[in-house]
Amino acid sequence: MFGAAALSNDSLEQFIEFSIKSGWIFAIITFIPNLAIQVRRLNDIGKEPAWVLLSFVPFLSLILIFWYAKPSLENKVDKQLDKNLSNADELKKYADLKDQGIITEEEFQAKKKQLLGL
């Protein structure tokens, strides 16, 4: 009976040792891909890749969770591009009106400043 208990303790210790080694191997193998994913996400939201260093600080790394949940800048860039294109179309219309003599140069310049946000 004593021998069976010793055998189970040895196998339990071997299992624990195997689990720890397996965990470390997994952590080492996934370290670089994990950093690459974090850097890519930071680039997507417009942050510097150096912010990934926060992931090594225990409680400050929580900031990254909020940033990773933000929408990508791609959507914002698309919306801004659409707005700029519509502003360009509107500016062209005002230029045509100016060329036809319907509005004055001062009115055109005022509209141009308004559309360009100057």
N, C-alpha and C positions, 0 to 999 in steps of 0.2 A: 504494500500500500504506500509506503514511504517512497519507493522507487517511482511509482506512477506520478506522484505529486512532483517529484523532482523533474521527471520527464516533461510534464506539462509546463512547469516553470521555465525550463530550457527552451521549449518550443515557443512559449509566449515571448520570451526575451528575444529569440531569433526573429519572430514575427515583428516585434516592435522595432528591432534594429533594421530589418528589411524595409519596413514602412518609412522609417526616417530617411534611409538612404534613397529610397525611391522618390520621396518628397523632394529632397535636395536635387536629385538628378532632374526631376520635372521642372523645378524652379530655375535651374541653370539653363535648361534647354529653351524655356519660354521667356527668359529674361530679355533678350534682344528683340524678338518679335513684339513683345509687350511694349517696349520702349518705342519701337517704330510706329505702332498703332497710336500711342499717346501723342507722339510728335505730329503725326499726320492729322489727328483730331485737333490739336492746338493750332495747326496751320489753317484748318478749315474754319475755325472760329476767329481767326485773325490775331492770335496770340503768338508770341515768340516761342520757338521750340525749347528755349532754356527753361521755361516754366515747368518742364517735365521734371526738373530737379526737385520740385516740391513733393513729388511722389516718394522721395526718400525721407521726408520729414513726417513723423507719425500723424500729428493732428492738423498740420497745415495742408496736408494732401487732400483734406476734405474740400478745399477750395476748388480743386480740379474736378471734383464730382459735379459741381454746379456748372463749371465751364463746359464739361463734356456733354451736359444736357442741353446746352444752348443750340439753337438752330445754326446751320452753317451760313457763312457769308455769301455763299453762292446764290441763295435765294434773295438776299438783300442786293447783291450786285445785279441780278437779273431785273429786279424791280427798278433799281436806279437807272439801268440801261434803258428800260422801257420809258421811264420818265424823261430821260435825256433825248430819246428819239422823238417823243411827242413834243418836247420843247423845241427841237430842231425843226420839226414840221411846222409848228406854230410860228417860229421865227421866220421861216421861209415865206409863210403866208403874209406876215407883216412886211417883209422885204418886197414882196410883189405889190402889196398895197401902196408902199412908199414909191415904188417905181411907176405905178399908175397915177400917182399924185393924189391919192385918196387921203393919205396921212402924211404929216410933215416929217422931216428928218429928226426933229426933237421928240416927236411922239414915238418914232421907230426906236430911237436910242433909249427912251424911257422903258418901252416894252422889252427891249433887248436886255437891259439891266435887270428888269423884273424877272424875266424868264431864266436868266443865267444866275440869279441870286447875288448880283453884285451890289 
